[in-house]
Amino acid sequence: MPLYMDTHRKMKGVTAAAVAEAHAKDLEVQGKHGVEYVHYWVDEKNGTIQCLVRAPNPDAAARVHREAHGLVADEIHEVTEG
């Protein structure tokens, strides 16, 4: 299954705790979309979040975020693990 990195930019007031809660919601929803959220990174200073996700396509990854908490990524790029 393809691997994607999504990026959320300009998330004012983002905290690692809030992102952990959002990620937990992603994990609750991901199965019904055939998606696996693998890991995430938070840059509180710059308001940036990145998520690594295995998904059949970028739309499926976005659907999980939309349904789980509404925080849809600004960008989603297919990546190769290396």
C-alpha positions in Angstrom: 0.0 0.0 0.0 1.4 3.5 -0.8 2.9 5.6 1.9 2.1 9.3 2.2 3.3 12.3 4.3 0.7 14.9 5.0 1.4 18.4 6.2 -0.8 20.7 8.2 0.5 24.3 8.2 -0.2 27.4 10.2 -2.0 25.6 13.0 -2.1 28.5 15.5 -1.8 27.4 19.1 -1.1 23.8 18.3 0.2 21.6 21.1 1.7 18.1 21.2 -1.1 17.1 23.6 -3.8 18.3 21.2 -2.2 16.5 18.3 -2.0 13.3 20.3 -5.7 13.5 20.9 -6.4 14.1 17.2 -4.1 11.2 16.3 -6.0 8.9 18.7 -9.2 9.9 16.9 -7.6 9.0 13.5 -6.8 5.6 14.9 -10.4 5.0 15.8 -11.6 5.8 12.3 -8.8 4.7 10.0 -9.9 1.0 9.7 -13.1 1.7 7.9 -11.2 3.7 5.2 -8.5 1.1 4.7 -5.9 3.5 6.1 -3.1 3.2 8.7 -1.7 6.3 10.4 1.8 5.3 11.3 3.4 8.3 13.1 3.2 12.0 13.4 5.4 15.0 14.2 4.5 18.3 15.8 6.4 21.7 15.5 4.6 23.8 18.1 6.7 26.8 17.4 5.9 27.0 13.7 2.4 25.5 13.9 3.2 22.5 11.7 2.1 18.9 11.9 3.2 16.1 9.7 1.6 12.6 9.5 3.0 9.4 8.0 0.2 7.3 6.6 -0.3 4.1 4.6 -3.4 4.5 2.4 -4.8 3.3 -0.9 -4.8 6.9 -2.1 -4.5 10.5 -0.7 -8.3 10.9 -0.6 -8.7 8.0 1.8 -6.1 9.6 4.1 -7.9 12.9 4.0 -11.3 11.3 4.7 -9.9 9.9 8.0 -8.8 13.3 9.2 -12.0 14.9 8.1 -14.2 12.4 9.8 -12.0 12.0 13.0 -11.5 15.7 13.8 -11.9 18.0 10.8 -8.2 19.0 10.5 -7.5 18.2 6.9 -3.9 18.5 5.7 -2.8 21.3 3.4 -0.6 18.9 1.4 -0.4 15.1 0.9 2.6 13.6 -0.9 3.5 10.1 -1.8 6.8 9.1 -0.2 9.2 6.2 -0.4 10.6 4.8 2.8 14.4 4.6 2.8 
